[in-house]
């Protein structure tokens, strides 16, 4: 919601706060989105190592997009898919 500005002003820092709450409860899509935000520097300083850490957490739970992101990072491709909760 906050990451995309749906119904509220876009606010990456607020989005990160809510994604962290969900990720701390092992929500794989939230873990993926944190990785995406670190990868692209949205609401946090860009940090590819941090992105890989969160992608790995989500991939370990079976999140296919996170596994794809990790493979692409290894191949040095930066294409990313975005998780939409709508």
N, CA and C atoms as a LAMMPS dump frame, in Angstrom:
ITEM: TIMESTEP
0
ITEM: NUMBER OF ATOMS
258
ITEM: BOX BOUNDS ff ff ff
-5.0000000000000000e+02 5.0000000000000000e+02
-5.0000000000000000e+02 5.0000000000000000e+02
-5.0000000000000000e+02 5.0000000000000000e+02
ITEM: ATOMS id mol type element x y z
1 1 1 N 0.818 -1.17 0
2 1 2 C 0 0 0
3 1 3 C 0.879 1.258 0
4 2 1 N 1.718 1.436 1.043
5 2 2 C 2.562 2.621 1.113
6 2 3 C 3.648 2.611 0.042
7 3 1 N 4.123 1.432 -0.327
8 3 2 C 5.186 1.375 -1.334
9 3 3 C 4.685 1.836 -2.695
10 4 1 N 3.427 1.569 -2.992
11 4 2 C 2.854 1.942 -4.29
12 4 3 C 1.984 3.187 -4.218
13 5 1 N 1.708 3.692 -3.024
14 5 2 C 0.871 4.874 -2.876
15 5 3 C -0.592 4.614 -3.198
16 6 1 N -1.072 3.443 -2.851
17 6 2 C -2.478 3.103 -3.108
18 6 3 C -3.342 3.504 -1.922
19 7 1 N -4.139 4.567 -2.111
20 7 2 C -5.035 5.032 -1.067
21 7 3 C -4.355 5.859 0.008
22 8 1 N -3.055 5.952 -0.05
23 8 2 C -2.259 6.739 0.896
24 8 3 C -1.109 7.364 0.111
25 9 1 N -0.505 8.425 0.639
26 9 2 C 0.676 8.965 -0.048
27 9 3 C 1.795 7.916 -0.079
28 10 1 N 2.514 7.87 -1.185
29 10 2 C 3.63 6.926 -1.278
30 10 3 C 4.678 7.289 -0.226
31 11 1 N 5.091 6.307 0.556
32 11 2 C 6.04 6.531 1.644
33 11 3 C 6.836 5.248 1.838
34 12 1 N 8.033 5.201 1.258
35 12 2 C 8.836 3.986 1.316
36 12 3 C 9.258 3.624 2.739
37 13 1 N 9.542 4.631 3.551
38 13 2 C 9.945 4.343 4.936
39 13 3 C 8.796 3.682 5.698
40 14 1 N 7.581 4.166 5.488
41 14 2 C 6.419 3.566 6.139
42 14 3 C 6.174 2.161 5.596
43 15 1 N 6.365 1.993 4.297
44 15 2 C 6.216 0.658 3.687
45 15 3 C 7.208 -0.307 4.309
46 16 1 N 8.448 0.128 4.466
47 16 2 C 9.477 -0.733 5.052
48 16 3 C 9.085 -1.128 6.472
49 17 1 N 8.531 -0.196 7.227
50 17 2 C 8.106 -0.497 8.593
51 17 3 C 7.089 -1.636 8.605
52 18 1 N 6.095 -1.568 7.738
53 18 2 C 5.045 -2.593 7.699
54 18 3 C 5.556 -3.903 7.117
55 19 1 N 6.411 -3.827 6.102
56 19 2 C 6.995 -5.05 5.55
57 19 3 C 7.828 -5.76 6.614
58 20 1 N 8.569 -4.995 7.43
59 20 2 C 9.382 -5.607 8.49
60 20 3 C 8.516 -6.338 9.505
61 21 1 N 7.391 -5.734 9.863
62 21 2 C 6.489 -6.382 10.826
63 21 3 C 6.027 -7.733 10.273
64 22 1 N 5.67 -7.761 8.996
65 22 2 C 5.215 -9.008 8.378
66 22 3 C 6.385 -9.974 8.193
67 23 1 N 7.534 -9.458 7.761
68 23 2 C 8.707 -10.318 7.528
69 23 3 C 9.17 -10.973 8.82
70 24 1 N 9.077 -10.242 9.922
71 24 2 C 9.47 -10.804 11.213
72 24 3 C 8.569 -11.956 11.636
73 25 1 N 7.408 -12.063 10.998
74 25 2 C 6.495 -13.177 11.246
75 25 3 C 6.574 -14.202 10.109
76 26 1 N 7.686 -14.167 9.38
77 26 2 C 7.992 -15.115 8.303
78 26 3 C 7.057 -15.032 7.105
79 27 1 N 6.592 -13.841 6.783
80 27 2 C 5.762 -13.643 5.597
81 27 3 C 6.706 -13.495 4.394
82 28 1 N 6.723 -14.495 3.531
83 28 2 C 7.695 -14.548 2.433
84 28 3 C 7.567 -13.373 1.468
85 29 1 N 6.355 -12.957 1.139
86 29 2 C 6.194 -11.843 0.19
87 29 3 C 6.709 -10.538 0.787
88 30 1 N 6.539 -10.352 2.089
89 30 2 C 7.096 -9.166 2.734
90 30 3 C 8.621 -9.225 2.717
91 31 1 N 9.187 -10.401 2.945
92 31 2 C 10.64 -10.563 2.885
93 31 3 C 11.148 -10.251 1.479
94 32 1 N 10.408 -10.713 0.478
95 32 2 C 10.776 -10.394 -0.909
96 32 3 C 10.767 -8.878 -1.117
97 33 1 N 9.704 -8.219 -0.666
98 33 2 C 9.587 -6.78 -0.888
99 33 3 C 10.678 -5.999 -0.171
100 34 1 N 11.104 -6.465 0.987
101 34 2 C 12.235 -5.81 1.656
102 34 3 C 13.483 -5.956 0.801
103 35 1 N 13.698 -7.149 0.26
104 35 2 C 14.835 -7.334 -0.639
105 35 3 C 14.773 -6.398 -1.83
106 36 1 N 13.585 -6.252 -2.406
107 36 2 C 13.388 -5.354 -3.552
108 36 3 C 13.734 -3.921 -3.168
109 37 1 N 13.284 -3.495 -1.991
110 37 2 C 13.535 -2.127 -1.559
111 37 3 C 15.025 -1.885 -1.317
112 38 1 N 15.711 -2.874 -0.743
113 38 2 C 17.17 -2.738 -0.586
114 38 3 C 17.866 -2.729 -1.949
115 39 1 N 17.413 -3.568 -2.833
116 39 2 C 18.035 -3.619 -4.162
117 39 3 C 17.94 -2.282 -4.881
118 40 1 N 16.821 -1.606 -4.727
119 40 2 C 16.564 -0.369 -5.475
120 40 3 C 16.701 0.897 -4.633
121 41 1 N 17.078 0.761 -3.373
122 41 2 C 17.271 1.937 -2.527
123 41 3 C 15.983 2.701 -2.266
124 42 1 N 14.909 1.993 -2.047
125 42 2 C 13.617 2.631 -1.787
126 42 3 C 13.357 2.652 -0.281
127 43 1 N 13.498 3.831 0.328
128 43 2 C 13.276 3.97 1.765
129 43 3 C 14.448 3.557 2.622
130 44 1 N 15.444 2.964 2.004
131 44 2 C 16.677 2.53 2.669
132 44 3 C 17.829 2.776 1.708
133 45 1 N 19.047 2.898 2.225
134 45 2 C 20.182 3.005 1.306
135 45 3 C 20.288 1.733 0.45
136 46 1 N 20.636 1.892 -0.809
137 46 2 C 20.775 0.728 -1.69
138 46 3 C 21.845 -0.194 -1.129
139 47 1 N 21.498 -1.479 -1.06
140 47 2 C 22.4 -2.447 -0.45
141 47 3 C 22.123 -3.812 -1.073
142 48 1 N 22.937 -4.205 -2.03
143 48 2 C 22.709 -5.474 -2.729
144 48 3 C 22.909 -6.677 -1.814
145 49 1 N 23.827 -6.576 -0.864
146 49 2 C 24.002 -7.676 0.088
147 49 3 C 22.742 -7.829 0.947
148 50 1 N 22.196 -6.71 1.407
149 50 2 C 20.957 -6.753 2.171
150 50 3 C 19.818 -7.323 1.35
151 51 1 N 19.766 -6.95 0.069
152 51 2 C 18.73 -7.484 -0.816
153 51 3 C 18.837 -8.997 -0.913
154 52 1 N 20.044 -9.486 -1.118
155 52 2 C 20.247 -10.928 -1.244
156 52 3 C 19.864 -11.652 0.046
157 53 1 N 20.147 -11.053 1.187
158 53 2 C 19.787 -11.664 2.467
159 53 3 C 18.282 -11.865 2.566
160 54 1 N 17.523 -10.823 2.215
161 54 2 C 16.068 -10.924 2.305
162 54 3 C 15.492 -11.815 1.219
163 55 1 N 16.053 -11.764 0.017
164 55 2 C 15.594 -12.668 -1.043
165 55 3 C 15.814 -14.122 -0.613
166 56 1 N 16.946 -14.392 0.033
167 56 2 C 17.245 -15.756 0.477
168 56 3 C 16.221 -16.217 1.519
169 57 1 N 15.883 -15.334 2.46
170 57 2 C 14.89 -15.702 3.474
171 57 3 C 13.564 -16.084 2.818
172 58 1 N 13.14 -15.289 1.851
173 58 2 C 11.872 -15.573 1.168
174 58 3 C 11.989 -16.828 0.304
175 59 1 N 13.106 -16.973 -0.386
176 59 2 C 13.301 -18.144 -1.254
177 59 3 C 13.328 -19.426 -0.432
178 60 1 N 13.91 -19.356 0.754
179 60 2 C 13.963 -20.529 1.626
180 60 3 C 12.569 -20.996 2.037
181 61 1 N 11.598 -20.097 1.945
182 61 2 C 10.214 -20.446 2.247
183 61 3 C 9.428 -20.799 0.986
184 62 1 N 10.133 -20.891 -0.126
185 62 2 C 9.488 -21.315 -1.364
186 62 3 C 9.016 -20.199 -2.257
187 63 1 N 9.366 -18.937 -1.959
188 63 2 C 8.944 -17.827 -2.814
189 63 3 C 9.745 -17.861 -4.115
190 64 1 N 9.061 -18.173 -5.2
191 64 2 C 9.701 -18.374 -6.498
192 64 3 C 10.361 -17.095 -7.026
193 65 1 N 9.7 -15.955 -6.878
194 65 2 C 10.262 -14.711 -7.384
195 65 3 C 11.575 -14.386 -6.681
196 66 1 N 11.649 -14.65 -5.388
197 66 2 C 12.887 -14.407 -4.646
198 66 3 C 14.01 -15.306 -5.144
199 67 1 N 13.683 -16.549 -5.412
200 67 2 C 14.695 -17.465 -5.962
201 67 3 C 15.18 -16.958 -7.31
202 68 1 N 14.263 -16.458 -8.123
203 68 2 C 14.643 -15.896 -9.426
204 68 3 C 15.547 -14.687 -9.251
205 69 1 N 15.215 -13.823 -8.296
206 69 2 C 16.033 -12.639 -8.047
207 69 3 C 17.447 -13.029 -7.645
208 70 1 N 17.569 -14.021 -6.782
209 70 2 C 18.895 -14.46 -6.36
210 70 3 C 19.699 -14.965 -7.543
211 71 1 N 19.067 -15.76 -8.412
212 71 2 C 19.773 -16.253 -9.599
213 71 3 C 20.205 -15.101 -10.499
214 72 1 N 19.34 -14.119 -10.665
215 72 2 C 19.67 -12.98 -11.518
216 72 3 C 20.801 -12.154 -10.93
217 73 1 N 20.841 -12.015 -9.625
218 73 2 C 21.947 -11.301 -9.003
219 73 3 C 23.249 -12.038 -9.253
220 74 1 N 23.202 -13.34 -9.144
221 74 2 C 24.411 -14.13 -9.378
222 74 3 C 24.887 -13.933 -10.817
223 75 1 N 23.959 -13.832 -11.727
224 75 2 C 24.296 -13.615 -13.147
225 75 3 C 24.534 -12.143 -13.466
226 76 1 N 24.396 -11.265 -12.449
227 76 2 C 24.6 -9.818 -12.582
228 76 3 C 23.476 -9.125 -13.337
229 77 1 N 22.343 -9.774 -13.532
230 77 2 C 21.167 -9.107 -14.088
231 77 3 C 20.395 -8.458 -12.956
232 78 1 N 19.869 -7.277 -13.195
233 78 2 C 19.168 -6.559 -12.131
234 78 3 C 17.66 -6.456 -12.382
235 79 1 N 17.107 -7.243 -13.294
236 79 2 C 15.67 -7.216 -13.541
237 79 3 C 14.936 -7.717 -12.301
238 80 1 N 13.842 -7.045 -11.947
239 80 2 C 13.087 -7.443 -10.751
240 80 3 C 11.6 -7.455 -11.029
241 81 1 N 10.906 -8.368 -10.404
242 81 2 C 9.449 -8.355 -10.455
243 81 3 C 8.932 -7.825 -9.139
244 82 1 N 7.819 -7.162 -9.176
245 82 2 C 7.267 -6.507 -7.984
246 82 3 C 6.046 -7.266 -7.503
247 83 1 N 5.94 -7.462 -6.217
248 83 2 C 4.786 -8.136 -5.629
249 83 3 C 3.707 -7.101 -5.388
250 84 1 N 2.525 -7.353 -5.914
251 84 2 C 1.384 -6.457 -5.761
252 84 3 C 0.347 -7.15 -4.909
253 85 1 N -0.051 -6.525 -3.833
254 85 2 C -1.002 -7.136 -2.909
255 85 3 C -2.456 -6.918 -3.297
256 86 1 N -2.735 -6.178 -4.361
257 86 2 C -4.121 -5.89 -4.743
258 86 3 C -4.863 -7.117 -5.196
